[in-house]
Amino acid sequence: MNKIVDYLLGLPKTLFINFRLCRPIDAIKLPIVVSRKVKLASLKGKATFEKVRPGIVRIGFGSVETVDYQYERTVIYVSGHMHFKGKAKIGKGSRLSITGNATFGDKFHISAAGKIICRDEITFGSNVLISWETLITDTDHHAVFDNQTQLHLNPNKKVTIGSDCWIGARANLMKGTVLPNNTVVGTASVVTKPFSEENTCLAGNPARVVRSNTYWRE
């Protein structure tokens, strides 16, 4: 019943986000559905889809016992480009700040209170599951320069997440991260570099391979 109420009360925001981000021919199909608890902070960018279907992207829904839905709001800030290759779920209390290009593979799911900050480029493969309170970003947000040469020391770096990856709670995936297919990232791990071996478990700060020849199932 609560979900039905959220859908109905969120209808004005659903209409607004579709006709602001999508092409009119796509917007009339309402490919994006948002809950009443979603804050539409900025909608100056665009959203495109591999195949447009009603409700293919759902924002601000889900049942997560660790999030107090009464006080948590999902925040959407899009002045860049979001491209969806299939179904996507962006859970309660999550924050999206997209000023670059973000690509979401089919069956993308971030559960709750996660943050995705894309200044240049972040790419997700298909069947990616991201647990609560995670951070994924391709930037340090503030530029650092060499005092003598004025060389920019920390430019933005693309983040690439392969298919069939599971990101554990409170993990941080920083700029330059590359996760091959079927990677599991342990809780509270900090990933700061590219990895190349598929079917592994990563853990630690900084993250390293702690087990190979693995796979996971939801």
Secondary structure, 3 states (H helix, E strand, C coil): CHHHHHHHHCHHHHHHHHHHHCCHHHHCCCCEEECCCEEEEEECCEEEECCCCCCCEEEEECCCCCCCCCCCCEEEEECCEEEECCCEEEEECCEEEECCEEEECCCEEEEECCEEEECCEEEECCCCEECCCCEEECCCCCCCECCCCCCECCCCCCEEECCCCEECCCCEECCCCEECCCEEECCCCEECCECCCCCEEEEECCEEEEEECCCCCC
